[in-house]
């Protein structure tokens, strides 16, 4: 099966254009930058929020992601307008520059002991700007890579885009593991390096665009026209938002939350969790082309329903046995959630693309993804930590997640595909 998947991957790259490959490369960097913040949160908590206990520091650092409630809609709207008027390629270039600069700026923020509350405030502002640029990049790229392809190749492009996301996260996990286990004070270097690589990638993408005919300028799309389009397609936009929440959960729970949560309820250290984190992420990445090869013949709708229902039915029992659990059990739980997450994610972008058949598809998918990511998706980790901290019940986060998973299955079932 692995050999077949590798052969399939080779064929996929042949069908992809040079610009598609540049999108995959930039997605590696962009998703890696986002993951860095999550993995390094246990180090950043005491630096920006001293005077609070460990759990509160983690909640505060992760909760900064709530700024995406405002930043992501701003980013999606701005870059969707640029994509509509100047073409998606030009919009992607602007987004990458923003991601690169704001990522490096995170590493420049002084600690609380030097500038007081200006430190966390600066972190909030920079994360706000970065989320806006990141929203523009992801909302356009994940659809553009499927343009001009038949359904078969569009599905393959979708799961290879997901695979590139995992590569970026794996690199971030490996780098974070080295920092946490050897020299935590060097955490700023990760953001400097990530930002510099993003700048290099910008020039690579710019070179890839050479030879592509410029897009003829379209009539400017007004704010009213964009919002009216979203209102007309509100049911489908809401579906995209809910499946986006689920997609964030399948990543955030095994690879972010459990890194901080498990050391609080077992004798397993953060360093050990991070060492296994990279290995599990690598397994997930290798599963994506294999799973994608196996499922592309089947209905995207059916595959996504199957994985969401199965995970909803198993998440509570799995969490019930977490306190004091062995390392082997913890690895099994993380692998199970990650495996079902891969099954769900492989056809996700293709399913979203099939919901809309208008010239505003970039904006509609972007706004749906933004709503899901900004409301509950990006704050999954702080919400789950707070539920456990407030109730003292280890299954409280699991019940919360199970409700979202069942809601996801229902909205997928109700879609007209």
N, C-alpha and C positions, 0 to 999 in steps of 0.2 A: 504493500500500500504506500509506503514512504517513497519507493522508487517511482510509482505512478504519479504521486503528488509532485515529485521533483520534475518529472517530465511535463506534467500539466503546467507547473509554474513556468517552465522554460517556454512553452507555447504562449502562455499569457503575456510574457515580456515581449515576445515577437509581435503580438497583436497590439501592444501598447506603443504609442508614439513617444518621441523623445520628451515632449512636454509632460506626458503622463509619468514618466520615470522621475522627472524633476519634482512633480507633485508628491510622489512617494518619498523621495529624499527629504523634502521640506517637512513632510508630515512626521518623519522620524524625529527630526529636531524639535518641532513644535510640541509634540506629545511628550518628548523627553523633558522639555522645560517645565511643563505642567506637573509631571510626575516628581521632578526634583523637589518642588515645594512641599508636596505631600510627604515624601520620604524623609525630608530633613526637618519636618515640623517639630519632632521631639527635641532637636537641638535648638531650633529657633525660639521655642516657647520661653525658656528661661532668659533668653537674650532680650526679647521684646516685652515680656510680661512677667518680670520678677515680682516677688511678693505674693504670688498665688501658688496654690498646690499644683502638683503635676497634672492632674486631670483638668483643672481649670485652665492651665496654660495651653494644653492641647486643644481644648474647646475653643479658646480665643483665637489661636493661630488658624485652625481649620475654618472657624466661622468667618474669617476675613473673606472667604470665598463668596459670602453672601452679597458682597458688593456687585457680583455679577447680575443681581436682580436689575440693576440699572445699566451697568457697563455693557453687558452682552446685547441687550436690545439696541443700544446706541451703536455698537459695533456692527451688528447684523444689518441695521437699517443703512448706515453710512456706506458699508462696503457692497451691499446689494444695489444701492443706487449707483455706485461707481461701476459695478459689473453690468448694470443695465445700460448705462450711458456710454461708457468707454470700453466695455468688454470685460469678461471675467479675468483675463490674463493680467491686465493693468491693475485691477483691484487686488489681485493676489500679490503683486509686487509691493504695493503700499502696505499690505498687511504684514508681510514678512519683515520689512524694515521696522515696523512698530514692535513686533514681537522681539526682534533682536535687541533693540535699544532698551526696552523696558526690562528684559531679562537681565542684562548687565547692570542696570540700575539697582536691582534688588541686592546685588552683592556690594553696593556702595553705601547702603543705609547704615549709619552708626548705631551702636547699641543703646539701650535705655539708660545705662549708667552715664553715658556721655551727654545725650541731648534730651533725656526725659521722655515725656509723652510725644515729642516730635518723632521719635523712632517708630512706634506703632502707627502713628498717623501717616508718616511717609510710606510705610509698608502698604497701608490701605490704598493710598492714592496711586502708587505704582502698580499694585495688583489690579486696580480699577482700569488703568490704561492698558495694561497687558491683556486683560480679559476682553476688552473691546477689540483689540487687534486680532487676538486669537479667534474670537467669534467670526470675524470677517474671513480669516484664512480657512477655517474648518467648514463653514457653511457653504462656501463656494467650491473648494477643492474636491470635497467628497461627491459632489454632483458632476462637476466638470470632467472628472476622470472617466465618467460613464457616457459622456456625450459622443454621438456618432457611432456607437457600438450596438450590435444586436443584443437581445436579452441574455443570450448565453455568455457573451463576452462582458456584458455589463455586470452580471453577477460575479464573474471572476475578478473583474476590476474592483468590485466592492470588497471582496474578501482579501484581496491583496492590499487594499488600502488599510483594512483592519490589521493586517499582518505588519505593515510598516509602522502602525501605531504601537504595536507590541514591541517592535525592535527599539523604538525610542524609549519606551518605558523600561525595557530590560537594561539598556545602557545607563539610564538614570538610577535604576535600582542597584546595579553593580557599583557605580560611582559612589552612591550614598552609603552602601555597605562598607566600602573602603574608608570613607570619611568617618563614619560612626564608630568603627572598630579600631581605627588607628589614630586619627588626628582630627577630632571634631571641630577644632578652631579653624580648619581650612574649608569650612562649608561655603564661604563666599566664593572660593575659587571655582566651584561647580557652576555657579551662575555666570561668572565671567567667561569661562570656557564655552558654555552653552551659547551665550550671546555672540561671541566671536565666531563660532561655527555657523550660527544662523546668518551672520553677515557674509561669510564666505559662500554659504548656500544661496544667498540672494544673488550673487554674481553668477553662480552656476545656473540658476533659473533664468536670469536675464540673458545669458548666452543661449539657453535652450529656446528662448522666444525668438531669436534671430531667424528670419526666414518665414515666420508666420505672418500672414497678411493681417494688417491692422483691421480692427472691427469698425465698420462704418458707424458713426455716431448716431444714436437713436434719439428720438424726441425725448426730452426730459420727462421722467416719471415723477409726478408730484407726490408729496406725502399723502395727500388724500387718496390718490389712486392706489398707492401701496397698501394703505390701511383698509381701503374698501375691498381690495383683493383678498386680504387676510380675513376680513369679515365674511365674505362670500364663501370662503373655504374653511371656516372656523372649525368645523367638525374634524376635518383632516389635519388641520394644524394642531388641534388638541391631541389627536392620536400620535402625531410625531412627538409632542411634548411628553406624553406618558411613556412611550417606548424609550425615549431618551433618558428618562429617570431610571428605568429598569437597566439600561445599558451602563449607566454610571454605577449603579448598585453592584452589578456583577464584577466590576473592577475594584470599586472602592472598598468593599467588604473584605475580600481575601487579601488584597495587596496593600491597603492603606490602613483601614480600621484595625484589622487583626494584629498588625505590627505593634500598635500602641495598646490595644485592648488585652491581648493575651498575657503580656507581662504583668498586668494588673490583677489577673485572676489565676495565674499559675506561677510556677517558679522558672519559667522559660524567659530568658533575657531578650531585650530588644536586639542585641547584636546577633543572637541566634536566629531570631525571626527574620532579620534582614538578609542573613546568609542564605536561608531557604527561599526567601522572596525572589531573588534573582533566578534561582533554579526553576521555580514554579512558573515564573514569567516566561522563561525560555521554553518550557514545555508547552505553555499556552500558544506561543508564537509558532512552534512547530506543528501544533494541532490545527491552526487556522487553514493552511493550504490543504491538509489532509481532509479535514471536515468539509471545507468548501468544495473539494472535488467530489465528495460523497453525496452532498445534499443539493448541488446545483440543479439536479434533475427533478427535484421535488418542489412543491409549492413553498415559497418563502413564508407565506402566511401560516401554513401548517407547521413548519419547522419552528417558527417563533412561538406559536401557541404551545407546542409540545414542551419546549424548554422552560417557558415561564411557569406553566402549571406544575411540572415536575419539581422545579426548584421551590415553588411556593409550598408544596406538600412535604418537603424534606428539611427546610431551613430551621424550623422551630425545634424538632428533635435533635438536630445537629448542635444547635446552640445550648440545649439543655445540658449536654454532657461536657461542655467546655471547661467549667471551673475545675482546676486541678488535673486537667487532662494531660496525657503524654504527648510528646513531640510528634509521634507517629499519627496520633488521632488529629492533632492540629493540622498536620500536612495533608491528611486525607480530606478534612473539611474544606481547606483552601483549594485543593485540587478539584474537588467535586463542584464547588461554586464556579471556579474558573472554567471547567469543562463545559458546563451548561451555558455559561456566559459566551463561550466561543461559538457554540451551536446557534445561540440567539443572534450574535453579532454578524456572522458571516453574510447573511442576506439582508441585513438591516438597511443599508443605504439604498439598495435596489428596491426594497419594499417602500421606502420613503419616496423615492423617485417616481414610482408607479402611482402614487396618490394624486399627483398633480400633472396637469397637461396644459400649462399656461406659460407665458413668457416671464412670469413672476415666480417661477419655481424656486430660484435661488433664495428669494426673500421669504417665501412661504415655508420652505424646509428650514431655512435659517431661523426664522422667528419661532417655529415650533421647537426646534432643538434648543434655542435660547431659553424659552419659557421652561422647558423641562430641566435643563441644566442649572438655570439660575434659581428656580424655586426649591426643588428637593434634590436634584441630581448632585450638584456640587457640594451641598451641605449634608450629604448622607453621613459622613464621618462624625461631624459635631453633633448632629441630631441623635445618632445612635449612642454616642458617648453620654450625651445628656440624659437620654432615656434610662440608661443603666445607672448613671450617677444619681438621678432623682428617685428612682424606684428601688435600686439595689437588687433588681431582678435581672438575671443574665438573659432571660428569654424576651425581655421587653423589646430590644432592638429587632429580634427575629420576627415577632408578631407584626411590627411596623413594616418590615420588609415583605413579609408574606402578603399583607394587604395590597401593597403596591404591585406585587407580582401577579396577583389574581386580577387586579384592575387592568394590568397590561394585557393579560390573556383575553379579557373581555373586549377591549377596544380593538385588538387585532382581529378577533372573530367578527366584530361588527363592521370591519372595513370592507369595501366593495371592490375586491380584487379577484 
